[in-house]
Amino acid sequence: MTRRRAALAGWAALVAGAFAVGGLLHARGVLRIDHLPPLQALARLPTPALLPAVAFAAVAVPVLPRLTAHLPMRVALAAAFAASLAWTVLLAVSGEGLAWPFTHPQEYLAGLGAVGGDPLGWLAGFTRDLPAYPTHVRGHPPLPVLVLWALAAAGLPGPFWAAVLVVATGCSATVAIGLTVWRVAGEEAARRALPYLALCPAAVWIATTMDAFFAGVGAWGTALLVLGAGSRAGRVTLGLGAGLALGALPYLSYGLVPYLLVPLVAAVAVGVARATVAACLAGMAAVSALFAAGGFWWPAGVLATHAEWAADPGAARPYLYFLVANLAVLALVTGPATAAGLVAPGEARDRILPLAALAAVLALDVSGVTRGEVERIWLPYALWVAAAAGRTGTGREGDRRLLAAQAVVGLLLQGFVRSPW
């Protein structure tokens, strides 16, 4: 058996095993809050509304690799972004739509009423008042709510505009990751990765969960950092921009601290200049200083959120099951082509970014703080892991059979799974 076949067989066995054991645990009452474990979702049957997404995939699978292989690189990046956006939106509108997840009473938008017209006052009392907030607000630092508050203050309130921001930012991660792979592993590697990033099954959760916004912010922070290595004039500006984006990550989600391993590995790989690193660190420090000045102390937020998590039914989920099942969900979200790409022969530089993201995910998994719901929580990591799919096949256009498999997995997930986000 070749390494590819073994990887694909292992991928299928891991996913099938997680659903089989999860179904048994749910039937026995062990997993009471999960109805389709390892996913936090319900089962459903596909409808004809999925047909536009099917038609798009039928065209994109043969055409997109050709475009990203032969167009000028900047145009190829734009084509990949457009494909990612179309794929994500078509999947979403075949179900409940883009905005529906943000209408849930436990989502971030439900917490805006507490902010009112005084975001600084709200920030100062955030940790103190944490138990009174909706579930998603209690489980995160304050920045996601402040982002949505700023969006509403700019004249774009409500679920629709929140969804537009999240989907556009999440899909733009395709461009940011492509740029980073270009700098780290070369143009050919980036061209091969773009179609797999655009048609990644993770698109099902990019529309619409706030974690997709986190994914875009982290990806652009990493991209700006490595772009600073190739720009003498803009190295400080790019480094500062990278620092502001990467420094925001711990204030978007506590689980994004290990994510910083990805930009660290990328920076070492391309040899980022000291001036860029210094500017990046200054930007990160500035973000922390601003939140501290506003009255939010990050360690206190961690402790308060952990106390809320410990009292939540999710904390009672069995550790050993989700230790493995979380990885099965990651496999499902990144698709079979990623499994094949991780074991494909080739240069080490082609795989260092996916492996860095995978190492960060493993740290979270072993810690036990992410038991379930990782289809959304691990989105920022999953997109980097999915870049490994570009290592499959030969030449610029890669293996279209595996790209088709990625699209099929996305369609199956959208058609048969009803996710709350």
C-alpha positions in Angstrom: 0.0 0.0 0.0 1.4 3.4 -0.9 1.7 6.2 1.6 -1.1 8.1 -0.1 -3.5 5.1 0.1 -2.5 4.5 3.7 -3.2 8.1 4.5 -6.6 8.1 2.8 -7.5 4.8 4.5 -6.4 6.2 7.8 -8.4 9.4 7.2 -11.6 7.4 6.4 -11.1 5.1 9.4 -10.5 8.0 11.8 -13.6 9.8 10.7 -15.9 6.8 10.6 -14.6 5.5 13.9 -15.3 8.8 15.6 -18.9 8.9 14.4 -19.4 5.2 15.3 -18.1 5.6 18.9 -19.8 9.0 19.2 -23.1 7.5 18.2 -22.8 4.7 20.7 -21.9 7.2 23.5 -24.8 9.4 22.6 -27.2 6.4 22.7 -25.9 5.4 26.1 -26.5 9.0 27.4 -22.8 9.8 27.9 -22.9 12.6 25.3 -26.2 14.2 26.1 -25.5 17.7 24.6 -24.1 16.3 21.3 -26.6 14.8 18.9 -24.2 14.0 16.0 -20.9 13.5 17.8 -18.1 14.3 17.2 -19.8 17.3 15.6 -22.0 19.7 17.5 -24.9 19.4 15.0 -28.0 17.6 13.9 -28.4 15.2 11.0 -30.6 16.2 8.0 -31.2 15.3 4.4 -30.0 17.5 1.5 -32.4 19.6 -0.5 -32.4 20.9 -4.1 -31.1 24.2 -2.7 -27.7 22.5 -2.7 -27.6 22.2 -6.5 -26.0 25.6 -7.2 -23.1 24.6 -5.0 -22.9 21.2 -6.8 -22.8 23.0 -10.2 -20.1 25.4 -9.0 -17.9 22.6 -7.7 -18.3 20.7 -11.0 -16.9 23.8 -12.8 -14.4 24.9 -10.2 -12.6 21.5 -9.8 -11.3 21.4 -13.4 -11.0 25.2 -14.0 -9.6 26.6 -10.8 -6.3 24.6 -10.8 -5.8 25.8 -14.4 -6.4 29.4 -13.4 -4.2 29.4 -10.3 -1.4 27.5 -12.2 -1.1 29.8 -15.2 -2.4 33.3 -14.4 0.0 35.9 -13.0 0.4 35.2 -9.3 -1.6 38.2 -8.0 -4.4 37.4 -10.4 -4.3 33.7 -9.3 -4.6 34.9 -5.6 -7.6 37.0 -6.6 -9.2 34.0 -8.5 -8.7 31.8 -5.4 -10.3 34.4 -3.2 -13.3 34.7 -5.5 -13.7 31.0 -5.7 -13.5 30.6 -1.9 -16.1 33.3 -1.5 -18.5 31.9 -4.0 -18.1 28.3 -2.7 -18.7 29.4 0.9 -21.7 31.6 0.1 -23.3 28.9 -2.1 -22.9 26.3 0.6 -24.4 28.6 3.2 -27.4 29.8 1.2 -28.4 26.2 0.5 -29.1 25.8 4.2 -30.2 28.4 6.7 -28.3 31.3 5.1 -25.4 33.5 6.0 -26.9 35.5 8.7 -28.9 32.8 10.6 -26.1 31.7 13.0 -25.7 35.3 14.4 -29.4 35.4 15.3 -28.9 32.8 18.1 -29.6 34.3 21.6 -26.2 32.9 22.8 -24.2 34.5 20.0 -22.0 37.6 20.2 -24.6 40.0 18.8 -26.8 39.2 21.7 -24.2 40.8 24.0 -24.2 44.2 22.3 -27.0 45.5 24.4 -24.7 45.5 27.4 -22.2 47.6 25.6 -24.6 50.3 24.7 -22.8 53.6 24.0 -20.0 53.0 26.4 -17.6 50.4 25.1 -14.8 51.5 27.5 -17.0 51.2 30.5 -18.2 47.8 29.3 -14.6 46.7 28.8 -13.6 47.7 32.3 -16.4 45.7 33.8 -16.1 42.7 31.4 -14.5 40.2 33.7 -16.7 41.2 36.7 -19.9 40.9 34.7 -19.0 37.8 32.7 -21.6 35.5 34.2 -24.4 37.7 32.9 -23.4 37.5 29.2 -24.5 35.1 26.4 -22.5 31.8 26.1 -20.2 32.8 23.3 -19.4 36.1 25.0 -18.6 34.3 28.3 -16.3 31.9 26.4 -14.1 34.5 24.8 -12.2 37.7 25.5 -14.0 41.0 24.8 -12.6 41.8 21.4 -15.2 39.9 19.2 -18.0 41.9 20.8 -16.1 45.2 20.4 -15.5 44.4 16.7 -19.2 43.9 16.1 -20.0 47.0 18.2 -17.6 49.0 16.0 -19.3 47.6 12.9 -22.7 48.6 14.1 -21.4 52.1 15.1 -20.1 52.5 11.6 -23.7 52.1 10.3 -23.6 48.4 9.5 -25.6 46.8 12.4 -27.3 43.4 12.6 -26.7 39.7 11.6 -26.3 40.3 7.9 -23.4 42.8 8.1 -21.8 40.7 10.8 -22.0 37.7 8.4 -20.5 39.7 5.5 -17.6 40.8 7.7 -16.9 37.3 8.9 -17.3 35.5 5.6 -15.2 38.0 3.7 -12.4 38.0 6.3 -12.5 34.2 6.6 -12.3 33.6 2.9 -9.5 36.2 2.6 -7.4 33.8 4.6 -7.0 31.8 1.3 -5.0 34.8 -0.1 -3.0 35.4 3.1 -2.0 31.7 3.4 -1.2 31.6 -0.3 1.1 34.6 0.1 2.8 33.1 3.1 3.3 29.7 1.4 4.7 31.7 -1.6 7.3 33.3 0.6 8.2 30.2 2.7 8.0 27.4 0.1 8.0 29.1 -3.3 5.6 30.1 -6.0 4.9 26.6 -7.3 3.9 25.4 -3.8 1.6 28.4 -3.4 -0.1 27.9 -6.8 -0.8 24.2 -6.0 -2.2 25.0 -2.5 -4.6 27.7 -3.7 -7.4 25.5 -5.2 -7.4 23.3 -2.1 -7.7 26.3 0.2 -10.5 27.7 -1.9 -12.5 24.5 -1.9 -11.7 23.3 1.6 -14.5 21.6 3.5 -13.9 24.2 6.2 -16.0 26.5 4.1 -19.1 25.0 5.7 -18.1 26.7 9.0 -16.5 29.8 7.5 -20.1 30.6 6.9 -20.9 31.6 9.5 -18.9 31.5 12.7 -16.9 34.3 14.3 -13.9 31.9 14.4 -13.6 32.4 10.6 -12.9 36.1 11.4 -10.2 35.0 13.8 -8.8 32.8 11.0 -8.5 35.7 8.6 -6.9 38.0 11.2 -4.3 35.4 12.1 -3.6 34.5 8.5 -3.0 38.2 7.5 -0.9 38.8 10.6 1.4 35.9 9.5 1.4 37.1 5.9 2.4 40.6 6.8 5.2 39.3 8.9 6.8 37.3 6.2 6.1 40.0 3.5 8.2 42.2 5.7 11.2 40.0 5.0 11.1 41.0 1.3 10.5 44.7 1.6 13.3 47.1 2.8 11.1 50.2 2.7 8.1 48.7 4.3 9.6 46.2 6.8 8.7 48.3 9.8 5.2 49.2 8.7 4.5 45.6 7.7 6.0 44.3 11.0 3.8 46.7 13.0 0.7 45.6 11.0 1.6 42.0 11.7 2.0 42.8 15.4 -1.3 44.5 15.7 -3.1 41.5 14.0 -1.2 38.8 15.9 -1.4 40.7 19.1 -5.2 40.8 18.7 -5.5 37.1 18.6 -5.4 36.3 22.3 -8.1 39.0 22.8 -10.3 37.4 20.1 -10.0 33.8 21.6 -8.0 32.4 24.5 -7.4 29.3 22.4 -5.3 31.2 19.9 -2.2 31.6 22.0 -0.7 28.4 20.5 -1.5 29.8 17.0 1.5 32.1 17.4 3.7 29.1 16.7 2.7 29.4 13.0 4.0 33.0 12.4 7.1 32.2 14.5 7.9 29.2 12.2 7.2 31.3 9.1 9.4 34.1 10.3 12.3 31.8 11.0 11.8 30.1 7.6 12.1 33.3 5.6 14.6 35.1 7.9 12.5 38.1 8.9 14.7 41.1 9.6 15.3 42.3 13.2 13.6 45.6 12.4 10.4 43.7 11.3 10.5 41.5 14.4 10.9 44.5 16.7 8.0 46.3 15.0 5.9 43.2 15.3 6.6 42.8 19.0 5.9 46.5 19.5 2.6 46.1 17.8 1.7 43.1 19.9 2.7 44.9 23.1 0.6 47.9 22.1 -2.5 45.8 21.8 -2.0 44.3 25.3 -1.3 47.8 26.7 -4.4 49.2 25.2 -6.6 46.5 26.7 -4.9 46.9 30.1 -5.4 50.6 29.9 -9.1 50.0 29.2 -9.4 47.9 32.3 -9.2 44.4 30.9 -6.5 42.2 32.4 -6.0 39.2 30.2 -5.0 36.7 32.9 -8.0 37.6 35.0 -10.2 37.1 31.9 -8.7 33.6 31.4 -9.4 32.6 35.0 -13.0 34.0 34.9 -13.7 32.2 31.6 -12.2 28.9 32.8 -14.6 29.1 35.8 -17.5 29.6 33.5 -16.3 26.7 31.2 -15.9 24.4 34.2 -19.5 24.9 35.1 -20.7 24.4 31.6 -22.0 21.0 30.4 -19.3 20.9 27.7 -16.7 20.5 30.4 -18.2 17.1 31.3 -17.6 15.7 27.9 -15.3 12.6 28.1 -11.7 13.6 27.6 -10.4 10.4 26.0 -13.1 10.3 23.4 -12.6 13.9 22.3 -8.9 13.5 22.5 -9.2 11.3 19.3 -12.6 12.6 18.0 -11.3 16.2 17.9 -8.6 15.1 15.5 -11.2 13.2 13.4 -13.2 16.5 13.1 -10.0 18.3 12.0 -9.5 15.6 9.4 -13.1 16.0 8.2 -12.8 19.8 8.1 -9.5 19.8 6.2 -10.5 16.9 3.9 -8.8 13.7 2.6 -6.5 15.6 0.3 -4.8 17.1 3.4 -4.1 13.7 4.8 -2.6 12.7 1.5 -0.5 15.9 1.3 0.9 15.5 4.8 2.6 12.2 3.9 3.5 13.1 0.3 7.2 13.2 -0.5 8.8 16.5 -1.2 10.8 19.4 0.3 10.5 20.1 4.0 9.7 23.7 3.4 6.4 22.6 1.7 5.1 21.2 5.0 6.5 23.3 7.8 3.5 25.6 8.1 0.9 22.8 8.2 3.0 20.9 10.7 3.4 24.0 12.9 -0.4 24.4 12.9 -0.8 20.7 13.6 1.6 20.9 16.5 -0.4 23.9 18.0 -3.6 21.9 17.6 -2.2 18.9 19.3 -1.2 21.1 22.3 -4.8 22.3 22.6 -6.1 18.8 22.2 -4.0 17.3 24.9 -4.8 20.1 27.3 -8.4 19.1 27.2 -9.8 22.6 27.1 -11.3 22.0 23.6 -13.7 19.0 24.0 -15.9 19.2 21.0 -17.1 22.0 18.7 -13.6 22.1 17.2 -15.2 22.3 13.7 -15.4 26.1 14.5 -12.9 26.5 17.3 -10.0 25.1 15.3 -10.8 26.9 12.0 -7.8 29.3 12.3 -5.5 26.2 12.5 -7.4 24.0 10.1 -6.8 26.4 7.1 -3.0 26.2 7.6 -3.2 22.4 7.9 -5.2 22.3 4.8 -2.5 24.0 2.8 -0.7 20.6 2.9 -3.2 19.4 0.3 -1.2 21.3 -2.3 1.6 18.8 -1.9 -0.4 16.1 -3.7 0.1 15.4 -7.4 2.7 16.7 -9.7 3.1 20.0 -11.6 1.3 23.2 -10.9 -2.2 21.9 -11.2 -1.9 19.1 -8.6 -4.3 16.1 -8.4 -7.8 17.0 -9.5 -9.3 13.8 -8.1 -8.3 14.8 -4.6 -9.6 18.3 -5.2 -12.9 16.8 -6.3 -12.9 14.8 -3.1 -12.5 18.0 -1.1 -15.5 19.5 -2.8 -17.5 16.3 -2.3 -16.8 16.3 1.5 -17.9 19.9 1.7 -21.1 19.1 -0.1 -21.8 16.1 2.1 -21.2 18.1 5.2 -23.5 20.9 4.1 -26.2 18.5 2.8 -26.3 16.1 5.8 -25.2 18.2 8.8 -27.2 21.0 10.3 -24.8 23.0 12.4 -25.8 25.9 14.8 -22.9 28.0 13.3 
